[in-house]
Amino acid sequence: MPKWRFLKEMADIKKVLFITLSNIGDSILTLPALDLLKDKFPQAKITVMVGARPRQIFQDNPAADKVIVYNKRSSLKEKTALLWSLRKENFDVVIDLRNSLLGLLITARYKISPFPRIPKNIMHMKDRHLHRVKELMSKLGIPADLKPPRRSLYISPQDENYVRNILKDNDIAEKDKIAVISAGARSDTKRWQPDKFLELVPKLVGEFGLKIVLVGDSDDIPASRYIASKCEFPVLDLAGKTSIGQLAFLLKRSSLVVSNDSAVMHIASYLDVPTVAMFGISDERRYGPWSELSVAVKKDIHCRPCSKAQCKFGTLECMELIKTEDVLKAARSVLFATTYTLPGKGKDKFRRILIVRTDRIGDVLLSTPVIKALRYGYPDAYIAMMISPYA
């Protein structure tokens, strides 16, 4: 495309509709795509359509000129009225990441396809959303190879002051290093056991000198309250006490985030905070942490990832097998920017290991250095041991 035509296309983009997703974590995964739109079309007015739960992300956010809260349970009459009001807006670009009927029916000069063909090597949902926007821009001759600045998560001065004051009131000084722990998740199948978080806290305090802050929404209050009440160290429990903006500033202030697969993990990733996340049923290749320094701690048993609402075996071993030491080792790796696993390619990335030692007890004991070496080299692997009954 000639340069003059390219500049004209950019200048002609005046109104953009960005339809994002219904959960907070899923909406955070779309923010890099919104950043790219804002970066390439700085003159455009961007309308964001979002579900009720994540609306805080976009309200009062300079990246969004207008916010429409979409209720998927609204009546047909209400949905029809919404459709006609959107059609009257005469958008130049529609980015519908929900692949909804609305996106199909709204007229616009440029739209992403509701039937995306994304290369198999692009796995992570953040990258898949971003690819769809880049693909549209490439058709317009707009280069989109550079990473845009992350600016679509707004933190107000009031949010900053709230967090600074609450930390000060709880004897956490500006020089203190913080570990933010999120023990909750939207699904029970994504939650590491509270007792293991309880084991982890003194290790983080003792080894790294971190101050501990617990976070989460109102559903996470029982787990956080349990950890805070049982912990031998002072713990600041802010579960259910922060807005998304306040939580975001707290995460930016922290040195480490330890979380389940949750919205907290995705906000920390967007802000590029060192993150350790425990993964069971979910596929970390699609939904894992994406900070520059981050580790998804998992155990590659035969049935994961399954992404099921209930464990079909009734055990949830994929989460229960994750040990406190596994998470602590991952925390060391991100805090000191070291390698989490030994280097290996292709066939060397073992997922399931069987150790056979069916002889005497003394010989089995002599094998323990081998077991330790395998666990160190392959921390995510499922390791089984075959021994004689008396050993």
Phi, psi and omega in degrees: 000132178301152184300319181297323180290320178300313180296324179293318179300316180297316182293331182282348178279101184254329185224129182234134172253124181243108181261111182257195192257179193265338179259154185298310181300317179296323178292322178299324179295341179268352185297321176302325177294320177294321176303317181296317178299314181295324182289319184274335179237064185297337182275349186279148172270123185253122173260129180251126173256127189214157175288171186294319186296314182269013186299333179302330182299326190252338178292137183063019182261122180301340179289340181243122179280334179210142180237128176245122178271119185260129177251109184292346178265006179292162183289163178300323180297317180292320179293323178294318178297321178296316180301313182293323179294324179288322179298326180290343182289338180055058180293145174276325182226135173238122175248102182253098181275357174272347186054047186265171177294328179301314181300326179289323188271344179279129180281140177197155179292324183227133178217151171279152182288139175286353179239074188292143173245096186255132180306143184298333181285349175266101189261313189292140183298325177300316180288329179291317176298316182296321180299321182295322178288319178298323180297318177297318181294325180296328177292335178270000181077020182262120179293134183222036185273338182275152177281124179286157177296145180276107185217013183266009174243107189273132175239114184279160174302327178294322177297316180298313181297320179302312183292315180302317182291318182290327175292316179298318180294341180249027173060035172251109185277167180300327182280346182288143175268138187244139166249121177266127181244128176244107184269359184256176175191162182295332182239144177300330183288350180255007186257123169289149186295136178304325180297329178285324172299321179298323175291326185287323187305307181297332178290320177294321179290313185291319185276324187246353181066032183274145168272141188255130175234127178264137180226170178152177177269189185297331178290341183266359183301314181301316180294316180294320179296322178298313181297314182296322183286332183266346188283140180279347179256154175298130181229132177268116183260108179249017179299127180077010186241009181229147169279175179296320179296317179294318177299318181299318180293321177299318179295319177299328181284343188273158177266339184204141173239128175243121191211156164284181173290098189207176177298325179302316179299318182288324176295316177300320180295315179300324180275359178061045176266138177307126191224137171240127183230138179267129184235131176242271185288332186280155179270111182295340178290337181257326188232010184289172179296148185229022169294159177301320175250101181204152179222133170262114180270126185208166173236118187277068173285166193299334189261357181257152355279144181242334179057031179270152179289334178225145176287122184290344177264351178073017184245328185053043181298331182302328176269321185293333181282346178287120183265159178302321181294328177298316181289321179297319178297319177296322178297319177301318185295321181279328180289327181250011177052043178256172182279132182282320181240157174294148181297139179196150180233145171052249187294343182280351179273075185288138180256327184223126186234133175246126176253123182251120176213083188262026180254212191285163184299317180299319178294323177296317179298322179294344180274351186300327175298328178293317180299314180297319180295320178295319179295322179292318183286330183227071186296338181268351186287155173267114184251123177248151182235126175256119181223169177284157185305319185283349179264000000 
